[in-house]
Amino acid sequence: MPKFLFVYHGGKKPDTPEAVEEVMAKWGAWVGGMGAAAVDPGNPVGMSKTVASSSVADNGGANPASGYGIVSAASIEEAVKQAKGCPILEAGGTVEVAEIIEM
């Protein structure tokens, strides 16, 4: 079955311990609901650098990644349906979905 990369962009970080617990519970329920399709539930990511042939920028580009995950799905349409349940959407973020091409 094809695998898809979920790249999370943006989203507001929780500002209290209670909000962190609530958000983590939502992420756990979402990932758990995908079952075996959640190949790698992923993690948040830190500051990134954008590397070009002539420069390195410290800003992560126009839309820096805030995390990632890997899921299996029969099609990109199915992967998009899975992404629509992602808690980052509630926090104002987005999910970029791309098929991982096996080489």
N, CA, C and O atoms as CSV, one atom per row, in Angstrom:
chain,resi,resn,atom,element,x,y,z
A,1,MET,N,N,0.858,-1.175,0.000
A,1,MET,CA,C,0.000,0.000,0.000
A,1,MET,C,C,0.903,1.237,0.000
A,1,MET,O,O,1.926,1.256,0.685
A,2,PRO,N,N,0.537,2.251,-0.752
A,2,PRO,CA,C,1.356,3.469,-0.783
A,2,PRO,C,C,1.443,4.139,0.586
A,2,PRO,O,O,0.542,4.023,1.418
A,3,LYS,N,N,2.551,4.840,0.790
A,3,LYS,CA,C,2.740,5.625,2.013
A,3,LYS,C,C,2.705,7.104,1.643
A,3,LYS,O,O,3.082,7.496,0.539
A,4,PHE,N,N,2.247,7.910,2.586
A,4,PHE,CA,C,2.112,9.343,2.376
A,4,PHE,C,C,2.756,10.090,3.530
A,4,PHE,O,O,2.627,9.714,4.695
A,5,LEU,N,N,3.451,11.155,3.172
A,5,LEU,CA,C,4.078,12.028,4.144
A,5,LEU,C,C,3.097,13.135,4.494
A,5,LEU,O,O,2.574,13.815,3.611
A,6,PHE,N,N,2.853,13.309,5.770
A,6,PHE,CA,C,2.073,14.446,6.261
A,6,PHE,C,C,3.075,15.449,6.814
A,6,PHE,O,O,3.815,15.140,7.748
A,7,VAL,N,N,3.101,16.631,6.248
A,7,VAL,CA,C,3.953,17.699,6.770
A,7,VAL,C,C,3.028,18.728,7.392
A,7,VAL,O,O,2.184,19.313,6.713
A,8,TYR,N,N,3.193,18.943,8.683
A,8,TYR,CA,C,2.352,19.880,9.411
A,8,TYR,C,C,2.990,21.261,9.354
A,8,TYR,O,O,4.198,21.410,9.542
A,9,HIS,N,N,2.164,22.263,9.092
A,9,HIS,CA,C,2.618,23.650,9.028
A,9,HIS,C,C,1.788,24.480,10.001
A,9,HIS,O,O,0.568,24.339,10.080
A,10,GLY,N,N,2.478,25.350,10.738
A,10,GLY,CA,C,1.778,26.290,11.611
A,10,GLY,C,C,1.121,25.620,12.794
A,10,GLY,O,O,1.572,24.587,13.289
A,11,GLY,N,N,0.046,26.238,13.231
A,11,GLY,CA,C,-0.659,25.764,14.411
A,11,GLY,C,C,-0.185,26.503,15.643
A,11,GLY,O,O,0.997,26.822,15.776
A,12,LYS,N,N,-1.103,26.768,16.528
A,12,LYS,CA,C,-0.793,27.481,17.772
A,12,LYS,C,C,-0.390,26.468,18.839
A,12,LYS,O,O,-1.066,25.460,19.041
A,13,LYS,N,N,0.710,26.749,19.511
A,13,LYS,CA,C,1.152,25.870,20.598
A,13,LYS,C,C,0.284,26.111,21.820
A,13,LYS,O,O,-0.052,27.259,22.113
A,14,PRO,N,N,-0.089,25.055,22.546
A,14,PRO,CA,C,-0.870,25.224,23.768
A,14,PRO,C,C,-0.074,26.022,24.797
A,14,PRO,O,O,1.146,25.885,24.885
A,15,ASP,N,N,-0.764,26.851,25.570
A,15,ASP,CA,C,-0.066,27.749,26.485
A,15,ASP,C,C,-0.214,27.414,27.965
A,15,ASP,O,O,0.310,28.135,28.814
A,16,THR,N,N,-0.914,26.339,28.284
A,16,THR,CA,C,-1.012,25.908,29.682
A,16,THR,C,C,-0.814,24.396,29.741
A,16,THR,O,O,-1.004,23.709,28.737
A,17,PRO,N,N,-0.438,23.877,30.895
A,17,PRO,CA,C,-0.298,22.416,31.014
A,17,PRO,C,C,-1.607,21.682,30.696
A,17,PRO,O,O,-1.587,20.595,30.117
A,18,GLU,N,N,-2.720,22.268,31.070
A,18,GLU,CA,C,-4.015,21.643,30.790
A,18,GLU,C,C,-4.283,21.608,29.285
A,18,GLU,O,O,-4.793,20.617,28.762
A,19,ALA,N,N,-3.938,22.690,28.598
A,19,ALA,CA,C,-4.125,22.749,27.144
A,19,ALA,C,C,-3.214,21.744,26.449
A,19,ALA,O,O,-3.608,21.134,25.456
A,20,VAL,N,N,-1.999,21.568,26.966
A,20,VAL,CA,C,-1.077,20.571,26.401
A,20,VAL,C,C,-1.696,19.179,26.523
A,20,VAL,O,O,-1.692,18.410,25.562
A,21,GLU,N,N,-2.224,18.857,27.699
A,21,GLU,CA,C,-2.855,17.545,27.903
A,21,GLU,C,C,-4.022,17.336,26.949
A,21,GLU,O,O,-4.181,16.255,26.381
A,22,GLU,N,N,-4.841,18.374,26.774
A,22,GLU,CA,C,-5.992,18.278,25.884
A,22,GLU,C,C,-5.557,18.051,24.440
A,22,GLU,O,O,-6.110,17.197,23.747
A,23,VAL,N,N,-4.578,18.806,23.995
A,23,VAL,CA,C,-4.093,18.664,22.614
A,23,VAL,C,C,-3.454,17.296,22.412
A,23,VAL,O,O,-3.697,16.653,21.391
A,24,MET,N,N,-2.644,16.839,23.360
A,24,MET,CA,C,-2.006,15.534,23.235
A,24,MET,C,C,-3.043,14.414,23.194
A,24,MET,O,O,-2.863,13.430,22.477
A,25,ALA,N,N,-4.124,14.556,23.956
A,25,ALA,CA,C,-5.199,13.561,23.919
A,25,ALA,C,C,-5.861,13.526,22.543
A,25,ALA,O,O,-6.190,12.454,22.036
A,26,LYS,N,N,-6.055,14.700,21.941
A,26,LYS,CA,C,-6.644,14.763,20.598
A,26,LYS,C,C,-5.735,14.103,19.565
A,26,LYS,O,O,-6.193,13.346,18.710
A,27,TRP,N,N,-4.427,14.406,19.660
A,27,TRP,CA,C,-3.474,13.782,18.732
A,27,TRP,C,C,-3.455,12.266,18.928
A,27,TRP,O,O,-3.442,11.513,17.955
A,28,GLY,N,N,-3.453,11.819,20.189
A,28,GLY,CA,C,-3.452,10.384,20.464
A,28,GLY,C,C,-4.684,9.686,19.916
A,28,GLY,O,O,-4.587,8.590,19.364
A,29,ALA,N,N,-5.841,10.315,20.066
A,29,ALA,CA,C,-7.080,9.731,19.549
A,29,ALA,C,C,-7.066,9.688,18.031
A,29,ALA,O,O,-7.503,8.706,17.431
A,30,TRP,N,N,-6.564,10.754,17.405
A,30,TRP,CA,C,-6.517,10.793,15.937
A,30,TRP,C,C,-5.574,9.721,15.400
A,30,TRP,O,O,-5.945,8.955,14.511
A,31,VAL,N,N,-4.365,9.663,15.932
A,31,VAL,CA,C,-3.397,8.664,15.472
A,31,VAL,C,C,-3.909,7.257,15.792
A,31,VAL,O,O,-3.820,6.358,14.955
A,32,GLY,N,N,-4.439,7.069,16.989
A,32,GLY,CA,C,-4.968,5.765,17.371
A,32,GLY,C,C,-6.119,5.315,16.484
A,32,GLY,O,O,-6.268,4.128,16.196
A,33,GLY,N,N,-6.933,6.281,16.053
A,33,GLY,CA,C,-8.053,5.967,15.173
A,33,GLY,C,C,-7.627,5.491,13.794
A,33,GLY,O,O,-8.396,4.832,13.094
A,34,MET,N,N,-6.403,5.825,13.404
A,34,MET,CA,C,-5.897,5.364,12.102
A,34,MET,C,C,-5.368,3.941,12.171
A,34,MET,O,O,-5.167,3.305,11.137
A,35,GLY,N,N,-5.139,3.432,13.384
A,35,GLY,CA,C,-4.651,2.067,13.538
A,35,GLY,C,C,-3.332,1.849,12.816
A,35,GLY,O,O,-2.421,2.672,12.895
A,36,ALA,N,N,-3.245,0.719,12.108
A,36,ALA,CA,C,-2.012,0.345,11.415
A,36,ALA,C,C,-1.661,1.294,10.280
A,36,ALA,O,O,-0.526,1.284,9.804
A,37,ALA,N,N,-2.605,2.112,9.835
A,37,ALA,CA,C,-2.315,3.078,8.769
A,37,ALA,C,C,-1.324,4.139,9.240
A,37,ALA,O,O,-0.658,4.765,8.415
A,38,ALA,N,N,-1.217,4.349,10.546
A,38,ALA,CA,C,-0.247,5.305,11.086
A,38,ALA,C,C,1.114,4.609,11.152
A,38,ALA,O,O,1.500,4.079,12.193
A,39,VAL,N,N,1.828,4.619,10.038
A,39,VAL,CA,C,3.116,3.935,9.925
A,39,VAL,C,C,4.136,4.538,10.885
A,39,VAL,O,O,4.844,3.814,11.585
A,40,ASP,N,N,4.206,5.862,10.914
A,40,ASP,CA,C,5.072,6.605,11.822
A,40,ASP,C,C,4.277,7.819,12.272
A,40,ASP,O,O,4.093,8.750,11.488
A,41,PRO,N,N,3.797,7.835,13.517
A,41,PRO,CA,C,2.960,8.947,13.949
A,41,PRO,C,C,3.679,10.289,13.920
A,41,PRO,O,O,3.041,11.338,14.007
A,42,GLY,N,N,5.010,10.262,13.797
A,42,GLY,CA,C,5.763,11.489,13.638
A,42,GLY,C,C,6.030,12.213,14.931
A,42,GLY,O,O,5.860,11.682,16.028
A,43,ASN,N,N,6.459,13.457,14.756
A,43,ASN,CA,C,6.834,14.310,15.874
A,43,ASN,C,C,6.796,15.757,15.435
A,43,ASN,O,O,6.774,16.047,14.239
A,44,PRO,N,N,6.786,16.675,16.402
A,44,PRO,CA,C,7.007,18.072,16.049
A,44,PRO,C,C,8.460,18.234,15.609
A,44,PRO,O,O,9.299,17.384,15.907
A,45,VAL,N,N,8.753,19.303,14.913
A,45,VAL,CA,C,10.133,19.595,14.528
A,45,VAL,C,C,10.526,20.970,15.040
A,45,VAL,O,O,9.674,21.823,15.287
A,46,GLY,N,N,11.818,21.172,15.193
A,46,GLY,CA,C,12.347,22.441,15.667
A,46,GLY,C,C,12.670,23.375,14.515
A,46,GLY,O,O,12.206,23.185,13.391
A,47,MET,N,N,13.467,24.381,14.814
A,47,MET,CA,C,13.873,25.366,13.824
A,47,MET,C,C,14.497,24.667,12.622
A,47,MET,O,O,15.290,23.739,12.783
A,48,SER,N,N,14.147,25.102,11.442
A,48,SER,CA,C,14.699,24.499,10.239
A,48,SER,C,C,15.525,25.510,9.459
A,48,SER,O,O,15.444,26.715,9.694
A,49,LYS,N,N,16.306,25.008,8.544
A,49,LYS,CA,C,17.107,25.833,7.646
A,49,LYS,C,C,16.743,25.441,6.224
A,49,LYS,O,O,16.560,24.261,5.925
A,50,THR,N,N,16.638,26.423,5.356
A,50,THR,CA,C,16.363,26.176,3.953
A,50,THR,C,C,17.684,26.262,3.202
A,50,THR,O,O,18.344,27.301,3.195
A,51,VAL,N,N,18.060,25.156,2.573
A,51,VAL,CA,C,19.337,25.073,1.880
A,51,VAL,C,C,19.102,25.197,0.374
A,51,VAL,O,O,18.346,24.423,-0.213
A,52,ALA,N,N,19.752,26.170,-0.233
A,52,ALA,CA,C,19.737,26.362,-1.679
A,52,ALA,C,C,21.171,26.195,-2.172
A,52,ALA,O,O,22.096,26.102,-1.365
A,53,SER,N,N,21.360,26.155,-3.480
A,53,SER,CA,C,22.702,25.957,-4.014
A,53,SER,C,C,23.658,27.085,-3.639
A,53,SER,O,O,24.869,26.875,-3.572
A,54,SER,N,N,23.124,28.271,-3.397
A,54,SER,CA,C,23.996,29.409,-3.118
A,54,SER,C,C,23.816,30.013,-1.724
A,54,SER,O,O,24.485,30.991,-1.390
A,55,SER,N,N,22.926,29.449,-0.905
A,55,SER,CA,C,22.697,30.059,0.401
A,55,SER,C,C,22.034,29.081,1.362
A,55,SER,O,O,21.551,28.019,0.969
A,56,VAL,N,N,22.025,29.470,2.626
A,56,VAL,CA,C,21.304,28.749,3.670
A,56,VAL,C,C,20.541,29.792,4.468
A,56,VAL,O,O,21.136,30.729,4.999
A,57,ALA,N,N,19.222,29.634,4.555
A,57,ALA,CA,C,18.385,30.566,5.309
A,57,ALA,C,C,17.930,29.897,6.600
A,57,ALA,O,O,17.627,28.704,6.614
A,58,ASP,N,N,17.883,30.663,7.677
A,58,ASP,CA,C,17.505,30.137,8.989
A,58,ASP,C,C,16.010,30.152,9.253
A,58,ASP,O,O,15.583,29.763,10.340
A,59,ASN,N,N,15.208,30.583,8.307
A,59,ASN,CA,C,13.797,30.813,8.601
A,59,ASN,C,C,12.867,29.660,8.241
A,59,ASN,O,O,11.673,29.738,8.532
A,60,GLY,N,N,13.359,28.611,7.629
A,60,GLY,CA,C,12.489,27.503,7.254
A,60,GLY,C,C,11.614,27.788,6.050
A,60,GLY,O,O,10.715,27.002,5.752
A,61,GLY,N,N,11.845,28.869,5.360
A,61,GLY,CA,C,11.075,29.179,4.163
A,61,GLY,C,C,9.780,29.906,4.459
A,61,GLY,O,O,9.532,30.334,5.587
A,62,ALA,N,N,8.965,30.039,3.437
A,62,ALA,CA,C,7.726,30.800,3.545
A,62,ALA,C,C,6.698,30.131,4.444
A,62,ALA,O,O,5.879,30.813,5.060
A,63,ASN,N,N,6.729,28.814,4.528
A,63,ASN,CA,C,5.749,28.076,5.319
A,63,ASN,C,C,6.473,26.943,6.052
A,63,ASN,O,O,6.355,25.782,5.658
A,64,PRO,N,N,7.221,27.266,7.115
A,64,PRO,CA,C,8.054,26.251,7.755
A,64,PRO,C,C,7.249,25.093,8.330
A,64,PRO,O,O,6.118,25.253,8.789
A,65,ALA,N,N,7.872,23.931,8.288
A,65,ALA,CA,C,7.255,22.734,8.852
A,65,ALA,C,C,7.233,22.839,10.371
A,65,ALA,O,O,8.162,23.369,10.980
A,66,SER,N,N,6.153,22.326,10.981
A,66,SER,CA,C,6.082,22.262,12.435
A,66,SER,C,C,6.053,20.810,12.923
A,66,SER,O,O,6.106,20.558,14.126
A,67,GLY,N,N,5.968,19.857,11.987
A,67,GLY,CA,C,5.982,18.443,12.348
A,67,GLY,C,C,5.750,17.577,11.130
A,67,GLY,O,O,5.610,18.074,10.013
A,68,TYR,N,N,5.711,16.268,11.360
A,68,TYR,CA,C,5.514,15.315,10.269
A,68,TYR,C,C,4.854,14.045,10.776
A,68,TYR,O,O,4.786,13.809,11.983
A,69,GLY,N,N,4.370,13.234,9.856
A,69,GLY,CA,C,3.874,11.904,10.126
A,69,GLY,C,C,3.893,11.117,8.830
A,69,GLY,O,O,3.981,11.709,7.754
A,70,ILE,N,N,3.811,9.801,8.907
A,70,ILE,CA,C,3.743,8.953,7.715
A,70,ILE,C,C,2.573,7.998,7.886
A,70,ILE,O,O,2.455,7.321,8.908
A,71,VAL,N,N,1.712,7.949,6.881
A,71,VAL,CA,C,0.557,7.057,6.913
A,71,VAL,C,C,0.524,6.211,5.647
A,71,VAL,O,O,1.099,6.581,4.623
A,72,SER,N,N,-0.146,5.087,5.729
A,72,SER,CA,C,-0.397,4.295,4.525
A,72,SER,C,C,-1.861,4.475,4.158
A,72,SER,O,O,-2.733,4.561,5.022
A,73,ALA,N,N,-2.107,4.529,2.862
A,73,ALA,CA,C,-3.471,4.704,2.361
A,73,ALA,C,C,-3.517,4.173,0.930
A,73,ALA,O,O,-2.492,4.119,0.251
A,74,ALA,N,N,-4.690,3.787,0.483
A,74,ALA,CA,C,-4.845,3.249,-0.863
A,74,ALA,C,C,-4.640,4.308,-1.937
A,74,ALA,O,O,-4.253,3.985,-3.060
A,75,SER,N,N,-4.896,5.573,-1.601
A,75,SER,CA,C,-4.782,6.654,-2.584
A,75,SER,C,C,-4.526,7.973,-1.859
A,75,SER,O,O,-4.685,8.070,-0.643
A,76,ILE,N,N,-4.131,8.970,-2.618
A,76,ILE,CA,C,-3.925,10.288,-2.002
A,76,ILE,C,C,-5.252,10.836,-1.487
A,76,ILE,O,O,-5.273,11.558,-0.490
A,77,GLU,N,N,-6.353,10.506,-2.150
A,77,GLU,CA,C,-7.663,10.958,-1.679
A,77,GLU,C,C,-7.974,10.377,-0.297
A,77,GLU,O,O,-8.518,11.067,0.565
A,78,GLU,N,N,-7.625,9.103,-0.094
A,78,GLU,CA,C,-7.834,8.487,1.219
A,78,GLU,C,C,-6.922,9.129,2.260
A,78,GLU,O,O,-7.340,9.356,3.396
A,79,ALA,N,N,-5.673,9.423,1.880
A,79,ALA,CA,C,-4.744,10.074,2.804
A,79,ALA,C,C,-5.254,11.462,3.187
A,79,ALA,O,O,-5.138,11.870,4.343
A,80,VAL,N,N,-5.815,12.183,2.225
A,80,VAL,CA,C,-6.374,13.507,2.500
A,80,VAL,C,C,-7.535,13.388,3.495
A,80,VAL,O,O,-7.664,14.217,4.396
A,81,LYS,N,N,-8.366,12.375,3.338
A,81,LYS,CA,C,-9.467,12.163,4.290
A,81,LYS,C,C,-8.920,11.941,5.695
A,81,LYS,O,O,-9.473,12.453,6.667
A,82,GLN,N,N,-7.828,11.173,5.804
A,82,GLN,CA,C,-7.209,10.951,7.113
A,82,GLN,C,C,-6.673,12.273,7.674
A,82,GLN,O,O,-6.825,12.560,8.861
A,83,ALA,N,N,-6.048,13.069,6.809
A,83,ALA,CA,C,-5.462,14.339,7.243
A,83,ALA,C,C,-6.521,15.320,7.731
A,83,ALA,O,O,-6.237,16.157,8.588
A,84,LYS,N,N,-7.730,15.230,7.200
A,84,LYS,CA,C,-8.789,16.159,7.595
A,84,LYS,C,C,-9.167,16.034,9.067
A,84,LYS,O,O,-9.805,16.931,9.618
A,85,GLY,N,N,-8.781,14.928,9.715
A,85,GLY,CA,C,-9.056,14.756,11.137
A,85,GLY,C,C,-7.928,15.240,12.039
A,85,GLY,O,O,-8.028,15.140,13.261
A,86,CYS,N,N,-6.863,15.762,11.452
A,86,CYS,CA,C,-5.677,16.149,12.230
A,86,CYS,C,C,-5.982,17.317,13.169
A,86,CYS,O,O,-6.561,18.315,12.741
A,87,PRO,N,N,-5.602,17.204,14.435
A,87,PRO,CA,C,-5.845,18.279,15.396
A,87,PRO,C,C,-5.156,19.598,15.067
A,87,PRO,O,O,-5.576,20.640,15.570
A,88,ILE,N,N,-4.125,19.589,14.251
A,88,ILE,CA,C,-3.453,20.856,13.937
A,88,ILE,C,C,-4.385,21.798,13.184
A,88,ILE,O,O,-4.203,23.015,13.222
A,89,LEU,N,N,-5.380,21.240,12.502
A,89,LEU,CA,C,-6.335,22.075,11.768
A,89,LEU,C,C,-7.137,22.948,12.738
A,89,LEU,O,O,-7.455,24.096,12.427
A,90,GLU,N,N,-7.459,22.403,13.903
A,90,GLU,CA,C,-8.191,23.166,14.925
A,90,GLU,C,C,-7.347,24.303,15.483
A,90,GLU,O,O,-7.882,25.287,15.993
A,91,ALA,N,N,-6.018,24.167,15.385
A,91,ALA,CA,C,-5.100,25.170,15.927
A,91,ALA,C,C,-4.649,26.160,14.857
A,91,ALA,O,O,-3.702,26.918,15.069
A,92,GLY,N,N,-5.328,26.154,13.702
A,92,GLY,CA,C,-4.998,27.107,12.647
A,92,GLY,C,C,-3.900,26.656,11.714
A,92,GLY,O,O,-3.463,27.430,10.862
A,93,GLY,N,N,-3.439,25.422,11.849
A,93,GLY,CA,C,-2.385,24.900,10.988
A,93,GLY,C,C,-2.925,24.191,9.769
A,93,GLY,O,O,-4.136,24.133,9.553
A,94,THR,N,N,-2.019,23.652,8.973
A,94,THR,CA,C,-2.384,22.914,7.774
A,94,THR,C,C,-1.598,21.609,7.713
A,94,THR,O,O,-0.605,21.431,8.419
A,95,VAL,N,N,-2.059,20.702,6.857
A,95,VAL,CA,C,-1.366,19.443,6.615
A,95,VAL,C,C,-1.101,19.346,5.118
A,95,VAL,O,O,-2.028,19.385,4.310
A,96,GLU,N,N,0.155,19.220,4.763
A,96,GLU,CA,C,0.548,18.975,3.380
A,96,GLU,C,C,0.650,17.463,3.221
A,96,GLU,O,O,1.293,16.801,4.035
A,97,VAL,N,N,0.026,16.909,2.189
A,97,VAL,CA,C,0.009,15.466,1.958
A,97,VAL,C,C,0.747,15.178,0.654
A,97,VAL,O,O,0.413,15.738,-0.390
A,98,ALA,N,N,1.752,14.301,0.715
A,98,ALA,CA,C,2.514,13.939,-0.483
A,98,ALA,C,C,2.805,12.447,-0.465
A,98,ALA,O,O,3.179,11.892,0.568
A,99,GLU,N,N,2.631,11.795,-1.618
A,99,GLU,CA,C,2.950,10.383,-1.702
A,99,GLU,C,C,4.453,10.188,-1.647
A,99,GLU,O,O,5.216,10.929,-2.267
A,100,ILE,N,N,4.865,9.180,-0.895
A,100,ILE,CA,C,6.279,8.805,-0.826
A,100,ILE,C,C,6.518,7.821,-1.956
A,100,ILE,O,O,5.907,6.753,-1.987
A,101,ILE,N,N,7.387,8.161,-2.872
A,101,ILE,CA,C,7.681,7.314,-4.024
A,101,ILE,C,C,8.820,6.374,-3.657
A,101,ILE,O,O,9.933,6.815,-3.370
A,102,GLU,N,N,8.535,5.085,-3.669
A,102,GLU,CA,C,9.571,4.079,-3.372
A,102,GLU,C,C,10.507,3.978,-4.561
A,102,GLU,O,O,10.064,3.883,-5.706
A,103,MET,N,N,11.802,3.999,-4.285
A,103,MET,CA,C,12.800,3.922,-5.353
A,103,MET,C,C,13.530,2.592,-5.286
A,103,MET,O,O,14.413,2.331,-6.103
